[in-house]
Amino acid sequence: MDVFDLIRQQSEYMRDSIPLIASENVTSKFVRECYLSDFGHRYAIGEIERRIYSGCDVIDRLEEMAVRYTKELFGCECVNVKPISGTVANLSIYRALTECGDKIMALPIRCGGHFSFHDSASVRCLKTVEMPFDPSEFNIDLNRAKKRIIEEKPKLVVLGASVFLFPHPVKEIVEVAHEVNARVVYDGSHVLGLIAGKEFQDPIGEGADVVTASTHKTFPGPQRAVIMCKKELAEMVDYGVMPCLVSNHHIHSLAGYVVACIEMIEFGRDYAKQTVKNAKSLAEELYNLGYKVLCSHLGFTKSHQVVVDVGKGCEVVEKLERVNILTNPCLLPWDDDVASGVRIGVQEVTRLGMKEEEMREIARFIDTALKDKKPINEIKNEIKEFKSNFLTVKYTFEEHPAY
Ligand SMILES: Cc1ncc(COP(=O)(O)O)c(C=O)c1O
C-alpha cells in the first residue's frame, strides 16, 4: 500500500463522514493549488526587503499581500504572518512579552483553555495562574477575574479558548490588566473566521494588545497562524517569532493564507453568519431530543461550537465515530480528569453548504446512533447518502468538489 493509496482512502473516508471537529475545516482548490507551488521549496529568513538569502523578491510581494489583507480583514495596526501554528504563535508571544519565571493568567483546560496556555508556557518557565470562570454563564467570571489580576499582577492575561461559546469580556479585562501593567493577549484561534465575518467580538477594537490565532479552524485557510498587535509591540513580537521560534515559514502555505483572506473578504460575512445560525440550530435540536446541551438559557452558543454534557465524553465520541460522525471529547468545568463533554463544531459542514435543516438532520443521526435505534451499517449508509449532497466547497470563487 503506498502513500497515494492512503490519500485516496482518507478522501473517501471524509467524503462519507460528517466532520464536526471544531478545530478543522476544508480549504478551497485555490488554496490547495498554492501548496503545490515552487514556494514550498524556498526559505525567506528575515523581514520583507531584509532577507538573509537571495532570491526572495517575489516572496516579499507575497508577504506584503498577506500583511495587507490581514490588516484589511481585522483592522490591526501590525501583523506577523510567519508563525507556523497557533502554538508557535503563543510561544512567540511568551518569548516577546515575558521573562522566564513570570506569571501569566489564562483559563484552565477544564474551562476551555488550550494546552499552549499551560504546558507550552512551561517551556519559558511561566507559571499559569487560573482565570476564574463562571460555569453557569460558560464565561470568564469578571468580578473574580478583576480581583485576581490585581492580586496576582501577571505579566500577561490570556483570553480566548478552545471550548469557546461566548465572547469574552475583553474591554473590561484590558482596563484592569493595564492598571497592573499586564498585557492582554486574545487567542482567537477558534473564532478567527467568525471575527473576520463580523459575527463574533472584535478583540482588537475592544483593546486587546495582541491577538494570536491559527488560520485553519473557523478561518478556512492552511494550517498556520497570525499575530496581530499594537505598533509599540511589533518589534518585540517580530523578534519573538523570527528568529526565536520560526526559521522557515512555509511560503506555500503563506500563499494559501493570502487566498483564504481574499475569500473571507468576499464571502466571509455570509459564511460566518450561516455558521453561527447552524450551531444554534444543531444545539436546539439536540436539546429538543433530550440532550444536556450547555447554556440553553443563553441561546446555547454565539460561536461555531455546541457543547453537550454527556457524562462519558470518550465513549460517546467513539460511538459516533463508528457511524462516521467525527467529534471530540472535552473536559467541562466540573470535571477532574475524565471528560464529560462532547464538543461539536459546524464550520466545516457549513463550508460544504449545509444549513439549518441539515443541522436538524445531523442531530437526529447523532440521536439514532447514541440510542442504538438502527444497526451501525444502516446508519453509516444513511449518512453516506446524506453527505453525498454536500461534497462541494462553497464560499469561494468557483464551487468545486471537496474531496
Ligand atoms: C485556543 C487555541 N489556541 C491555540 C491552538 C493551537 O493551534 P495549533 O494547533 O495551530 O498549534 C488551539 C488549537 O486547537 C486552540 O484551540
The ligand as a Tripos MOL2 file, in Angstrom:
@<TRIPOS>MOLECULE
LIG
   16    16     1     0     0
SMALL
NO_CHARGES

@<TRIPOS>ATOM
      1 C1         -7.2770   28.3440   21.7190 C.3       1 LIG1
      2 C2         -6.2320   27.6190   20.9260 C.ar      1 LIG1
      3 N1         -5.0040   28.1630   20.8450 N.ar      1 LIG1
      4 C3         -4.0260   27.5680   20.1560 C.ar      1 LIG1
      5 C4         -4.2540   26.3790   19.5000 C.ar      1 LIG1
      6 C5         -3.1060   25.7290   18.8100 C.3       1 LIG1
      7 O1         -3.1930   25.8660   17.4630 O.3       1 LIG1
      8 P1         -2.2910   24.9120   16.5210 P.3       1 LIG1
      9 O2         -2.9660   23.5990   16.5160 O.co2     1 LIG1
     10 O3         -2.3360   25.6540   15.2130 O.co2     1 LIG1
     11 O4         -0.9370   24.8690   17.1410 O.co2     1 LIG1
     12 C6         -5.5050   25.7850   19.5430 C.ar      1 LIG1
     13 C7         -5.7300   24.5190   18.8140 C.2       1 LIG1
     14 O5         -6.6670   23.8420   18.8730 O.2       1 LIG1
     15 C8         -6.5280   26.4110   20.2890 C.ar      1 LIG1
     16 O6         -7.7330   25.8540   20.4070 O.3       1 LIG1
@<TRIPOS>BOND
     1     1     2 1
     2     2     3 ar
     3     2    15 ar
     4     3     4 ar
     5     4     5 ar
     6     5     6 1
     7     5    12 ar
     8     6     7 1
     9     7     8 1
    10     8     9 2
    11     8    10 1
    12     8    11 1
    13    12    13 1
    14    12    15 ar
    15    13    14 2
    16    15    16 1
@<TRIPOS>SUBSTRUCTURE
     1 LIG1         1 GROUP 0 **** ****
